[in-house]
């Protein structure tokens, strides 16, 4: 059916004003119909409010929909030679780039089964022929408004999600910071472990997202030490068998503190806390897991944590050099550590060494670094009677 562009109620289209620079882009409507008259009519009607792109058949429609910028809405004739409107709509919905575009069918059919078929392939509405300009504009406007609302909602959800992720990351860092203060205040420790784990994971072939997850989760590896009695922590390097039993509980305590979650980050944090002291040969704790039964994140952080322990400032010994620590880790491949993770560690070692050099411990203000009370305070040097004796310096 043909409709003249000069039909009653359709005044001639005024000149389309140019949008000023920086103004929001007008919505783009793709009109698909094999009738020249209908395309002309819809073009005249829609150009007052929208930008319009035209296509005369199904093949042109698919190309026009894929062209950037993508249309914000498609008016699609059902009955066309070659590909029908139903065929075109179904194809558009299989492409992630064009699937979100709402499709309004234009049809002269009044069969409810035909309408049901259109909705089943992804249409959002129907406009019946002969076309009523007010109805066409109302349907187009309503669908574009719904699309705009959906886009705003998706943006709001994405923004809130980002804020929640940032807050969660900050909470993890604060918890890790609390642990470093309880252990003596070596503020660079958890930051280094996070970066070591990221670099090892990347060298092992991890995706950017998975590397980010492990870097954010790794600082909670030893969070269970918050549940270990302080007297045990004070006995570091001279544990009794009972002290060892208490200390080994920190893995399970950490897993309990974090809890079980479907969230990938918290799930990774729990797995790390629980398994970073398991050994490749099955001689670790708390569960004696062996080989690939140990979660990958636990195997990665096991190497990162060991390297940190050897190269960081310790209570009763000087830190080991990067080279010597790397040799110890290499010697433990297949025993304490996963050989593939050791290989990734060696590949990442130059970058790991840079991290070790750039993130230093803040030693100023650390309280009682060796957790050992001074045997006797030093005697103050003789001073003139008028001068007070200086206070003894606090041990570090």
N, C-alpha and C positions, 0 to 999 in steps of 0.2 A: 504494500500500500504506500502510495506517495503522498506527501504533505508538502504543500508549497510554503516557501519561506515567507510569503506575504499573507499567510492565513490571518484571519481576524484575531485580534488580541496579541499579535506579535509585532510590536512597533520596530521600526528600523533600529539597528544597534548603533548607539552613539560611539564616537571615537573612544578607544580604550586609553585612558590616561596612563602614562608611564609612572611606575612606582619610583618614588625618590630613592636615592642611594642610601643603602643601609636599612630600607624598610623590609618587613617580613615578606618572604616569598608568598605570592598568591597560590592557593591550592591549584593543582594541575589535574584536569579531568581528561581521561582518554575516552573518546567516542568511537565505537566500532560498529559500523553498519554498512551493508553493501549498497544501500540506497543513497545516491548523491543528495537527494532532496532532504532526507532525514538528517544526514550529516550537516547540511547547510543550516537546517532549522535549529538543530541542537547547538551548532557553533554560534549562531546568532544569539540564541537565548543565553548560553552559558558565559560567553566572553565578557558580559557585563560585570561578572563577579569573579570569574576564574580564568586561568590560562587553560587552553584547550589544545589537545593533540588528536589527530584524526587517523583512522585506519579503516580500510575498505573491505578487509576479509580477515579470516582467522590467522593466516600467516603474518600479515602486516601487524595484526593485534599483538601477537607474541613478541615480535621485534620491537614494537612501540612501547610495550610494557617493560621490556628489559632495558630500554634506553634510559640513561641518567639525565635528569633526575627522574626517578620512578614516579608514575602517576599516583596521586592521592586517592583516586577513585576511578573506576572503569564503568562506563555505560556500554553494555555489550548486547548486540542483537542476537537472538537465539537462532533464527533461520537464516543461514548464509550458505552460499555454495562452498564446497570443500569442507573445511572444518566448521562444525556447528558451534554456536555459542557455548553449549555444554562441553564440547571437546576442548575449546580454548580455555574455559574456566578451569577444567580439571587439570590441564597442563600447567597453567599458571600456579595452581595450588601445590604442585610438586616441586616448584623452584623456591628455595628459601628467600630469594631476593624479591619475588613477586607474590608469594603466598599471603602476606599480610594485607595486600591491597583489596579493599572491599569492591565487590562486583555487583552492580544492579543490572538485571536482565531487562532488555526491551523485547516485548513479544506481542504478537497479535493473537496468540492462543489463549483460551480461557479454561483449558483442561486442568483440574487440580492435580492430576498425576504429573502433568508436565511441570507445574510449579514445584511439586515435591521433588522431582528429578533435579531441577535447578538448585534447590536448597541443598540437596544431597551432594552436589559437586562443589559447593562452597559459596553460592550466591547469598547476598544479605537482603535483597529486596527485588521486587518486580515493578516495572512500569508498563502498563498496557497501552497498546495502540488501539485507536488513534491517540496520539500524544496530547496531553493537557499541559501546557506550559507551566501553570502554577503548581501542578502536582509534580512535574519533573523537578522544578526548582526546590520544592519542599522536600522531596525524597533525597535529592543530592545534598541539600543543606543539612538535613538530619543526619545522614551517614557521615558527612565530613565532621560534623560536631561530635558525633560519637567517637570517630577516629582521633580527633584532637583530645577529647577527654581521656581516651585510653592511653595516648602518648604521654599526656601529662601525668597520669597515674603511674605509668611505667617509669617515667623519669623520677617521680617522687619515691617510688619503691626502690629504685636503684640508688638514689641519694641516701635514703634511710639505711639501706643495706650497707653502703660504704661507711656510713657513720657508725653502724653497729660493729662492723669489722674493725674499724679503727679503734673503737672503744675496747673491744675484746683484745686486740693486740696490745693496747696500753695496759690493760689489766694483767696480761701475761708478763709484760716487762716489769710491772710493779711487784708482782709476786716473786719474780726472779730476783729483783733488787732486794726485796725483804730477806731472801735466803742469803744473798751475798753479805748483807750486814750481819746476819747471825753467824756466818762462817768467819767473819773478821773484816769484811769491808773491801775485798778485792773486786772493785767495781767493774773491771774489764772482762772478768771471766765468762759470764754468760753471753756477752756480746761477741766475744771471740768464738765460743763454741757454736753460736748460731751461724756466724760467717764461715767457719770451717765446714760445718754440716752442709751449708748451701753449696760451697765450692766442690765438696766431695760428691754430692748428689748430682750436680751439673756434669762433673767429669764422668760419672757413671751413666750418663745418658738421660737423666731426669728432665722432664719438661720444665718450662719456666714456672708454671703454676705449682708443680709438685716441689720444686726447689724452694719456692717462697713459703709453702706450707711447713716444710721441715725446718726452715730457718726461724720461722715464728714459733714453732713448737719446741725446738731444742732447748731453749732456756729453762723449761720446766723439768728437765731430765732429773734433777736432784731435789725437786720440790718436797719430796717425802722426808728430807732431812729436817724439815720443820717439826716432824713428829718424833724425831730421835732425841732422847734425853741429852741435855747440854753437857752433862758430865761425860757422856760417851764421846761427843765431839771434841771435848778438851783432851781426851786421851789419844788423839790421832797419832799414828806411827808407833804406838805402844799398846795396841789393843790386847785385852785378854780375850779368851774364847767367848766369854759372855758378851763383851763389848762388840765382837764381830757379829754375833747373832743379832744384837740390837741394830748395828749399823746396816746389816743386810736387809733389814725390814724396810728400809727407806724406799725400796722399789715398790713394794706393795702399798705402803702408806701413800706414796706419790700417786699411784693409780687410783687409790680410793679418794684422795683429795680432788683429783681432776674429775673422776666419775666417768660413766659410760655415756657417750654422745654419738649421734649420727653426724654431727658437724665434722667435716674432714679435718679441720685444724685441731679441735679438741680430741678427736679420736687418735690423731697422730701423736699428740702430746701424751695421752695416756699410754699408748704403745711404747713410746720412748721411755717414759718414766719407769714402766714395768720391765722392759727388756734390755736396757742399754748395758747391763752387767751380765747378760747371757754370753756364752762363748760359743764360737763356731764348732769346737770339739765337744760341746755338751757338758763342760765342767763348770759352767757359770751358775749364776743364781738370779732370781729366786726359784725358777722352775726347771733348771737343767735342760733348757731347749737346745737343739742341735741343728746346725746347718741352716737350710732355708726355712725351717720351722720358726726361726727368729724373724719377726717382722723386719722388712728392709729398713724402715726408719730407725729401728733399734740397732741394726748392724752398722748403719752409717754414723749414728751418734756415738756408738761405742768407740770407733776410731777417733772421732773428733774429741771426745771427752778424754781419751787416753793421751792424745797428743797435748791437749791443754794441761792435763795433770803433770806431764813430764816437763813442759817448757815454761810453766807459770811459776811465779814466786811461791815458795812453799814455806811452811812454818819452821821447818828445821833443816832445810837444805837449799842450796843454790839451784836455780832452774837449769835444766838440761838444754844443750844447744839444739837448734832445729835439726841439724844434720844427725846428731846422735839419737834424737827421739825418732826420726824417720827410720833409722836403722833398726831400732827396737821394734817398731811397728812392722817393718818388713819381715823381721825374723819371726813374728807371731802370725804371719799369714798361714791360714790353714789350721791354726791352733786356737788362739784367742779370737782372731778376726777372720772375716770372710775374705778369701783371696781376691775376689773381684773388687771388693771395696778397698782393699789395700792398694790394688793397682790404680783405682780411681784416685785415691789419696796421693799416690806418687805422681800421678799426672797433674794433679792440682797443687802440688807442693810449692812451686814458685809463688803462686798467688796466696797460698796459706801463709808462707813466710812473710809476705808483704803485710798481711793482716796482723800477724803476730808483732811485727815491728811498729805498725801504726796505732794499734789499740793497746795502750800501756796501762798498767795497774796504777791507781791513784793511792800511793802509799801514805801520803800526808794524812794524819789524823786516824790512821788505823789503830784500833785499840788492841793491845796485847797480842801481837801477831802470832806469837808462838804458844798462846794460851797457857803459858807457864808463869807462875808468880816469881818475882825476883827473889833469890835466896836471902840476900841482905841488902838493904838500901845502902848506897855508898855514903861514906862519911863526908860531910862537907869540909871543904878546905878551911884552914884557919883564916879568919877575917878580923879586921879591927872590931873592937867591941861595939862600935856605933852601927856597923853594917849587919843586917839580918842574914842568917844562913840561907842559901838557896834551897828550894825544894828539890828532892831527888827526881831525876828524869824518869818518866814512865817507860817500862820496857815495851818493845815492839816485837 
